Amino acid sequence: MLVKYTEKLKIKLFHFERNIPELARKNKQNLEECARNIRYNLAYNVAKKYNYNKIATAHNLDDLFSSLFINLLKKNHFINLFNLKPLMYWKGIKVIRPLIFVAKQKILQFLDNKKIDYITDFTNYDNKLLRNQINQKITTYISAYLSEYKTNRIFNNIFDFIENYTQSLKDLLICQNLGQDAYLLKPKFKILSNFLITESLYLKAKEIVNQSIKYENIKKIFINNKVTLKKDWKLQKVDNHFYLYSSPYKIEDIFIKLDFKDEKIVKISHKLFLKLRIIDTFKKQEIDKINSFFSSEIVEKIRFQKEYYVGVFVDYIKIRVRKEGDYFFPFGLGGKKQKIKKYLIDKKLMDFEKERCLIFEDLEGIGLVWCILKNIKRGRDLSILKKELLILVEIILQSKV
């Protein structure tokens, strides 16, 4: 019937089928949330493909009431009580709801008068669903009662309030991108209300993680100081600052054979690059050559450029993230072994900063420990090297080429 109707009106029909229960289980979402995201994503893809500038949905006044009561029952914060708005954006494209202030009964009466067939979703009669229970027991009566009033004026006032409230919440916290999927969120001024901070954190986290987040998990931050929000994202409270970061931090292991003449640029992860250049090769007994090199002008360069290192490696460099049990022989400890974990604790790094520590390893062990967020670097004691032929390498870590 739908195909026949759209052909009559000369409207192009796009038809999709998806296994919603299976996708909901896979994405760990409830059925309604999963179906909603799929519908909007499909509409978005069609709009982008055919250069449409907006998406229109058929939500009506009854849908607005139903969503409000469901949110009142299931949510304990104000932000999403009125999540059906006349205008919203999905991935940057306009989504309009032209029937949002029209009661469902009026729409049905219009269709009947014009003798226009319509489709009724059979799931509307499933009383196991909360939405259907609310529709039958509450929404139908309220919609009928208010349909004679100017409901658009009432709800536009409510939407204006919610928009202003939400914008005020967004302005409460300053968001600083630390790089490598780590963010610092801190209040612009002293806020005594944990409730307002929670609401603001909820908005910021949803925006950054770009996923649905449980409000209850945000609330726990004031009890536990560290919570898991969604999948691999954690939130940590330190004093009155909040760190939102992906955990565990992951990069693919990178293996670089030190046999090239020219400089080499390697992408480590998102917006993070490494520039390598072999400066010289020498034999172990020529340590004085290294000492004289470090006493030259390069020392000034190292001193004033944070993301810069000159070190000695053997045969190759393997770059990876830190593992439990890693140890090295730090320069300046007279050849004594030290666990990297202890070194990072001594440097007072936070958990997410420790995760973002890069390890530079070669044939002889770990030659460089580098925290990419704090620019903490520590090389090894050259006296523990056994290989005779050593390679002097210049390393620059940078956020873009």
N, C-alpha and C positions, 0 to 999 in steps of 0.2 A: 504493500500500500504506500509506503514511504517513497519508494522509487517512482511509482506512478504519480504521486502528488507533486514531487519535486520537478518531474518532467513537465507537468502541466503548468507549473509556475516558472519554468525555465530557470530553475535553481540547480546549480551543480551539487551533486551529492557525493560526499566522501564517506566511505564505509570501512570500519575497522573492527576486527575481533581480537580480543585479548583474554587470556585465562587469568582473570582477576584473583581468584583464591590462591592460585599457584604463585603469582607475582607478589601477592600480599605476604605469603609465608616466606618467600625468598628475601623480600626487603624488610621483613619484620615490621609490617604496618597492618593497621586494621583495614577491613575491606573498603570502607568509605573513603579513607584517606588515600589508599592505593588507587581506587577507581578515579577519584578526583584528580590526582596528579597525572594519571595516564590520559584522561580526557583533555586536560589543559595542555599537556605536552603535545598530543596529537593535533589539537587545534592550532597550537603555536607553530608546529612544523608545516602545516598546510598554509598558514598565513604567510610564513616566511618564504615558502616555495613560490607562492603566487602573488607575492607583494601586496597582500591585504594589510591594511593599517590598523585593524581592530578585530576583536573577537566579541560576539554577542552571545549571551546565555539567556535561557528562558526562565530564570528564577523569578518567582512572584512573591507577593506579600505573605502568603502562607509559608513559603520557604524561609523568609526572613524571620517570622515568628518562631518557627520550628528550630532554626539554628540558635536563636537567642535562648530559648528554654533549654536546649541541649547543653549549650555552653554554661548556663547558670547551674545546671546540675553537675556537670563534669569538670568545670574549671573554677579555680579560685583566684583568678586575676582578671583585670578589666580589659586587657589589651584586645583580646579576640572575642569578646562577648558579641560584638556586631561585626562578624567577619564577612558578611554578605553586604557589600557596598554597591551603590549605583555605578561607581567607577573604581577600578583597581588596575594594577599592572601585573602581567605575568611575563617574566624574563624581558621586561622592557617594552612589551606590546600592550596596548590598551585592551582592557576587558570591560565591556559595558553590559548593564542589566536593565534594559529599557522597560521591563514589566515588573520591576521590583516593588512598585507601590500599587500594583493592581491585584485585587483579591482573586484567588483561584476560581471562585464561584462565578465571578463576572466574566472571566475568560471562557469558562465552559458555557455560560449562557450565550455569549457572543458566537461561539462555534456552533451551538445548537440552532440559533436563529438563522445563521448563514448556511446551515446544513453541511458543515465541514466535518469530515471524519477526523478522529484523533486516536492516538494510541495511549492506553493506560498500562503502566508498568505493573506486572502482576506482583512484584515484590512489595508494592504499596499496601497489600493486604496481609503481609506477614507481621503478626503482632509480637513476634519475638524481637523485632527491631525497635529500639528506643524511639527513633524518629517517627515510626508509625503510631506508636502508643501516644506520643505527644500530639501528633496530627489529629487523631481521633478524639482525644479527651480535652485538649486545650486549644490548639491552633484554629480549628474550624470555627469555634464559637467566638474567639477573640477577633478573628479576621472578619467574620460576619458583622460583629458589633461595630468595629472600627471602619468598615468599608465605606460608611456614609460620611466619615470625617476626612479632613485633608491630612492623610497619613504621611504624605511626602514631606509636609512641613514639619511634622513631629520628628520623623526619622532623620531628616536633613539636619535638624538641630542636634540630634544625638550624634550623628556622624561627624559633624563639625567639632563637637566636644571631644569625641574619641580621637580624631585626627590631631587636634591641638594637644591633647593629653599625651598621645604617642610621641609627637615631635618633641615635647618637653622632656620626656623620658630619654629619648635618643640624645638629647643635648646634655644630659647629666654626666655622662662618662666620656672621657677622652680616649680614643682608640689609637694606640701606637703600634704599627706593624713592625715587629722585630725581625721579620724575615723567616724563611723556612717554616712556614705554618705555625708561627708563634706570635701572640699579640698581648700587649699590655693594656689593660683597661683600668683607668683610675678616675675618680670623681674630680670634676672641675673645681669643686669647693666642698667644704665639710658638710656631709649629709648624715643626719642622725637616724634617718628612717631606713632600716634594712629592707622594708617592703619596696620602697622606691628604687633602691639599688638593685634588688632582685628583679623588678620589672624591667629596668634598663639593661641589666645583664642578659635577660631573656631575649630582648630585642636584638642586642648586639650579637649574641651567640648564634641566633637563627640566621642573621645576615651573613656572618663570617663562615659558619659551617655549611650554610645553604641546605639544611636538612631540618626536619621536624625534631624539636627538642622538648623533652618533658619538663614542664615548669617545676615539678616537685624536685627534680635533680638540682635545679638552680638554687632552690631554697636551702638545700642541704649544705651549701658552701659555708653558711654561717655556723654550722654545727661541726662539720668534719674538716673544714679548711681545704679539702681536696676531694673532687667528685668526678666521676666519669659521666659525660653528658650524652654522647652518642658515638657508637662504634669506637673509633680511635681518638676521640677528642676528650681532653680533660680540662677542668677548670681548677685553678689553685689560688687560694687567698693568702696573701702575705701582707700583714698589717692591714691597710685599707686599699691595697692594690690587688688586682685580679689578673692572673695570667691564664690565657686560653691558648691551648696548643695541641697539636696532633701528637699522639703517643701510641706505640713507639715510633721514633723518627727512623725513616728508612731511606737508604740509597743503595743503588746497585754497586757491588764491589768493582773498583776500577784498577786495572793492571796496566802499568806503563813500563815498557822495557827502555832502559836508559842507554840507547845506542843511536840517538838522533843528534843531528848537528844544530838544526834550527829550533826555535822555540815552538812549543806545542801547547795548544789550548784544548782543554778537556771540560765537557759539561758534567758536573757532578750531580746536580738536581735542579729543581725549578729555580731559574734565575741565579744559579750559582755556578761559577766557572773557575777553572784553575789554569794558570799559565806557568809552564815549566821551561827552564832553559839551563842546559849544561854549561857551567862556567869553565870547569877545568877537570882533569883527571890527574891523580897522583898516587904515589905509593905510600903505604902506611908510615914508613919511616920519615916521610916528608911533612910531618905534622907542623913543623915550623912555618912551612909555606902557607898553611891554613891560617895560622896565628897572624902572620904578616898581612894576609889578605883581609882578615877581620879588622885589622887596625887601620885599614885604608878608608877611603871616602865612603865605601859601602856601609860602614858602621853608621854613619849619619843618616843614610837612606833608611836603614832598618829602624833606627831610633824614631824617626818622624813619620814613617808610613806603617800603619798598624797591620794591614793585611799583607805582610811581606816577610819572607824568611829565606835565609841562606843556610843550607845544611849539607851534611855528608851522607850519601847513600851508597848501597852496594848492589850492582847489577840491575835492579828494578825498583819501582815504587808501587806498592799496592795501597789503595786508598779505601777505607771502609769506616763503618761506624764502630763505636766502642763496644766491646763484649765483656761480660762478667769474667773476672780473673785476669784481665790484661795487665801486664806489668812492663816496665822499661827501666833503663839505667840512666836516670836524668843527669844532664850536664851539671856539674858543680857538687855532686854528692860523692865524688871519689870512687866511682865504680859500684856504688851500692844500688841494689835493686829496690824499686818502689812500685807498689800497686797503683795503677792509674786512678782507681776509685779513690784511694786515700789522697792522692795528689789533688784531685778535683774537689774533694771534701775540704782539704786545707785551703783551697782557693775560694771556698764558700759559694760554689756554684749550686744553683737550684736544680731540681730533678730534670726539668725539661732542657736546661742548659747542658747538663751532663750527657743527655741523650744526643745532643747535637754536636758532640765532640768528634772530630775527625781524627782517624788514626792513619799515619803514614808508615807503612811497614816495608821492609826489604828482606833480603836473604839473611841478615844478621839479627832481625827482630824489629822492634818498633823504634823508628828514628825520629818521629815527630808527633807530638800530641797538640792538637789545635782546636780550641773551642771557637766555633764560627760565630757565636753570638757575643761572647765577651772578649774575643781576640786575645785569649790566653794561649801562649805558645811555649812549649818546652821541648828542647832537643835532647839528644843522648850524649853521654860521655864517650868521646872517641877512643879512649883507651881500651874499651871492651871489644872493639872490632877485631875480628880475626882475619878477615880477607885482606889481602895485600893491596889490591887495586881498588881505590876509593874514588868516588865521583862527587864533585862539588856542584850542587844544584841550587838554582835560584827559583823560588816559588812565590807566586802572587795569587792570592785568593781574591776574587772580585765578584760583584753581584751582576755585572753585565760586561760583555766584550766591547 
